[in-house]
Amino acid sequence: MAIQLRALTWDDPRGRGPSRPLAEAFARTEAGAGVDVQWDVQPLGGFESASVVEHARQYDVMVIDHPHVIEAAAAGLLAPIELDPDDCYVGPCLASYRWRGRQWAAPVDAASHVAAYRGRGTLPPATWAKFFEQATHGMRFGLPLRGVHALMALLTLLASMGAPFDAQAAEREPGAGLPGETDLLHALQLLFQISTVCVPESRNWNPLEALAALSDGFCDCLPLTFGYAHFQRRAVRFARIPAIDAERPPRPILGGTGMAVSAQRPHVETALALVRLAASGEVQVNLWPQHGGQPAHRKAWRRLAETDSFYRDAASSLEAAYVRPRCIGWNQFQTSAGEALNRWLSDGASSANDMAGQLRSSWYETTNINIKML
């Protein structure tokens, strides 16, 4: 009887595009002979907030975000993956799926925060001071701030200031790892000022919606958004995000996806073989970008950079990317903090001090859960 694998990816050309060609390539291998891979897709919002713990019971293979990996691995729901030691991936992609000496997902897609602008427009600002200066001269800015993306913007600002969340500290003591009061307030105040300059619709945009609005002329530049190479077909170009100041290079947060295998399903070894193929240099260099994917393999980025400006312009951002905390409870914190920040940016009814207090309280609850479960 033929083996059937159930697999889950996300609803974007980067996610769904390579899925069927990958299944066809797998069927031509010894490990994949006679294997039928059935792919489901979920929207971007579900991908960002969905529980891998729930999906691991239904799917053999899952495309996941790196902050989800520890919660699922700690619960014994993921199978560790052995990758080819000769394979090399851009920036911290590989490390973002590693925990306690094991690899829990294989990087198949790479992205980070970048700036985006319309090809014929003014270049993005090099610093946030230049951002405000350009805004006074009529440049229209947008920023994806819906849900978790308000928190994503704050995390990039904090990392660029040299004051990122420290999840390792949080594993030792509840409430630890939060940026210092001065840095947190500074980042919150800066985020609020940035949001007031951006078009009001920004508060309802995720990155895909923001890039679509940019390409349609509703704004001229997105100073922070995740990069999608396929938007170049709509006259969008990409660059580094603004720096805090000229002395400190920016440190954007890491995005992208990994492919993980459920340890709860009946065909673990077959699923692992599919994932290893997806992450291999050959597939990442050829099949993945040919079918709309945005690869994570360094060889693919170098090859693509020869002819594609996205891979030239986004490479330095990925190499400097900051890995979000992956502690147990992070997904709940990410959702609640993002929604709270979005409300605060929308109505401005409370002070930055009040917002900092909400984040501190929510972080304490998150890290307390993390310590109890570990």
N, C-alpha and C positions, 0 to 999 in steps of 0.2 A: 504493500500500500504506500502511495506517495506521501511524503512528508509535506505538511502545510505549515508555514510560518506566518504568524500575524505580526505586522509591523506598523508603527505609528510615526508619522512625521508631521511637519507643520505646513500650513496652507500658504505657501509662497513659492515662486519658481525655484528659490534656493533650496526649499525643502522637498517639494513634490517633484520637481523637474528630473532629478537623477534617479528617483526611486524605482521606476519601472525598468529603465535601462540597466540599473544595477542588478535587479532580479534576473534579467535576461542574461547578463554577463555571468552571474553566479551559476545559473543553470548549465553553463558551458564548462564549469569546473568539475573536478572529481567530487568535491564535497557537496556541490549543489546539484548534481545530476538527479533528476526526478523530484526536486524540491519546488513547491509552489509558494511564492511569497505574495501575500495579500496585504497591500498598503492601505491604511486609513490616514486621513489628514485631520488636523485640528487647527482652529484659527490661532493667530498670533497671541491673542489674549489668553487663550487656554494653555498654550505652550508656556507662557510666562508664569502662570499661576497654578497649573494643574499639578496634582499630586502624583509623583512617580510611584509612590507606594501603591496607589490604586491601579495605575496603568500596568505595573509589573505583574499583576494577577491576570491581565487580559491579553498582553502582548509579549511575544518572544523578543522582539527588537523594538527599541524606543529611541527616538531622537530627543535628547534632553538638553537643558540648560545647566551649566556647571554648578550653580548654587544648589541644585537638587540632589547632587550625587551623594553627599555624606548621609543625609537622612535615609535614603534608600539603601545604601551600602551597610549602614549601621543596623538596619532592620533585617539584614540578610536577604534582601530581595534582588540583589544584582550579582551576576557572575563576574569574577575578575577576568581581565582580558590580557593576554600576552601578545604584544605587538612586535613586529620586526624591529630589532635594535638599530637597523640601518635607516629606518624611517625617521625623518626629522620634521617637526611642525613649527609654524611661525609663532613667535612670541611665547607667552606662557600657556598656549592652548593645551599641550600635553599635560603639564603640571596641574592644570585646573581640574582635571578629572582623576587625579591621583590622591590617595588618602591611605595613611598607615602602611605605606610601602607597596600598595597594590594599585593597579590601573583599573578603574571602574567604568570607563567609557573611552571610546577612541575618538579623537578629534576628526571631524569630517567637514566642518564649516568654520570659517574664521571671520571675525568682525570685531570692531571696537568703536567707541565714539569717534566720530570725525566731524568736520564741518562740511556742509554741502552748500553749493551755490549754483545759480544758473550760469551756463558757460560763458555768456557774453556780459555778465554783470561784473561789478567790482569784486576784487578778491576778498575773501573772508578776513576779518581782523586778526592780527597776530597776537594781540593781548586784549584783555577785557576792557582796559582803558580805551583802546582803539575801537572796540565794539561800541561803547557809548558815544564816542566821537563820531563814528560813521552814522549812528542812528540820528544824531542831531543834524546831519547833512542829508537826511532823507532816505537812507538805506532801510528797507523794511525787513525786519528780522522775524523769524518764527522759531518755535522750540517745542518739540514733543513733550508734553507735560501730563498726559492722561495717565491716571493710575500709577503703576510702578515707575513710569518714566520721569515723574517728578523726583522720585528718590534717586534714579539713575543719574540725573543731572547733579544733584547734591553730592553724590558719591564721587563723581568726576571732579567737582570743584574741591572737595576735601582731599582727594588723592593728589591733585595738582598743587595744593597748598602744603603737601607733605604731612598731612594729618588724616590718613585713612582710618576706617574702621579696622580694628585688629581682632579678628575672629579667634586667633590662637590664644590671646589673653582671655577671651570670653569663655574658653573651654576650661579655664582654671578657676575663675571667680565670677559670680553673677554680676552683671553691670560693667565688668571690665571691658576694655577694648573700644569704648566709645571715644571719639575725639575729644580733646580738652574743651572746656567751656568757651574759651576765647575763640578757638578755631571754629567750633560748631556755630557760634553766633555769627562770626564773620562770613562763613559759607552760606548760612541761611539768609543773612542780609543781602549778600551779593546775588543769590538766586532770586530773591524777591525783586531786587532792582532790575535784574536781567528780564524777568517775566513782565515787568511793567512796560518795558521797551518793546517787547515782542507783540505781534498782532494778537488780539484777544482770543481768536480761534485756537491758538496754540494749546490752551488748557484742555482742549478736547481731542487733541491729536496724539496718536501713537507714531512711531517713526515712519511707518509706511504711509500713513495719511499725511504726515508733514512733508515727506518727499514728494508725494503726489501734488500737494498744494504748492510746493516750490516749483515743480515742473509746469504747473498750470498758471503761474504768475501771481499767486496770492501773496507771495513774499519774495525777497531777493536772496536770502541767505538763512541757513540753519546753522548756528554756531556749534550746536551739539546735536548729533543724531547718530544712530547706528548706520554704518555704510552698507549700501546695497548696490553692487556693481551694475546690475541690470537697469538701474535708473539712468545710466549714461545714455541709453537709447532715447531718453526723454530730455536730453540736453542738460542734465545735472552733472556737475563736476564735484570733486571731493578734495579736501585739504586737511591740514592739522587743525585741531581745535585751538581757540585762543588760550594763551598762557596767562597765569596770574600776574606775572610781570616778566620783563625781559631777561631776568636773571635765572628764572626757573622754567625748564621745559614742561609742557603740559603732560599730564598722566591720565589718559582716558581710560574708562573702565572697559574690561573685556566683554565681548559678546560671543557670537558664534554658537555652535552646537556640537554635541558629541553623540555617538551612537552607543547605546548600552544594551545589555542582554539580561533578560529576566532569569533569575535562578529558580523561579517558581514554575516555569513551564517545562514541557516534556522533552524539548529538543535543544538543549543548551549548546551542545557541541556544534550542531549545524548552524545555530544562530551566531555563535562565536566566529565560525568560518565566514559567514556573510559579512559581519562587522569588520573582520580583518581585511577582507577584500575591499570594502568601502574605503577604508583608511589607508590602503596601500598606495605607494607612489604612482604606480601605473594608472590606477583608476582616478586618483586625485588629479593627475596631470592631464589626462585625456577625457575620460567619460564624464567626470564631474562638471567641469566648466562647459563642455560641449552641450550639456543638457540643462544649463541654467544654474548649476551649483556654484558656490563660492568656496573653493577648497581651503583646507587648513594645512596642507602639506607644503613645506618650504620649497621643494623642487617645483611645485605647481606655481607658487607665487613668483619665483624667479623667472620661470618660463613665460608666464602671462605678462609680467612686467615689461617684457621686450616689445610688446605690441599694444598693451592695454594700460591706459593712464591711471585707472583706478588702483591697480596693484602697485604701481610706482608711487602714487600719492598717499595711499593708505598704509604702506608697509611700516614706516617709522612709527605711526600711531600704535599699530599692533605690537611692535617690538617693545614699546614702553608701557603697555597696558597694565592696569591694576586689576587683580582678581578679586571679585566680590567675596565676602564671607560665605562659607559653605556650611556653617554650623547647623545643627538640628534646630528647627524653629525659624530659620532664616526666611523661608518662603512665606510664613505667616507674617513675620515682621515686614518683609518687602511689600506685601500687599497692603497691610494696614498703614504703614508709614507713608507709602506712596499716595494712598487716598487722603490721608490727613494733610500731607504737604499740598496736594492739589487743591483741597478745600481752602487751605490757608492762603495760597497764592491767588485763588479766585476771589475770596471775599475780603482778605486783609483785616478781618475783625479782631485778631489777636496779635500780640507782639512776637518778635523773634524769640524772646525769652520764653514765652508760653509754648511756642512750637518746639523749642529745644527741650523743654520739660516733658512734653508729650513723647518725643523721641527717646528721651532718657528712660522714662517709665516703661515704654514698650520694649526697649532694648533689654532692660533688666528682666522682664518677664521672659523674653526670648532666650537669653543666656542662662537663666535659671532652669528652663526646660532642657536646654542643651546639656547642662552638667548632670541633671538627674538621669537623662537617658543614656549618657556615655558612662 
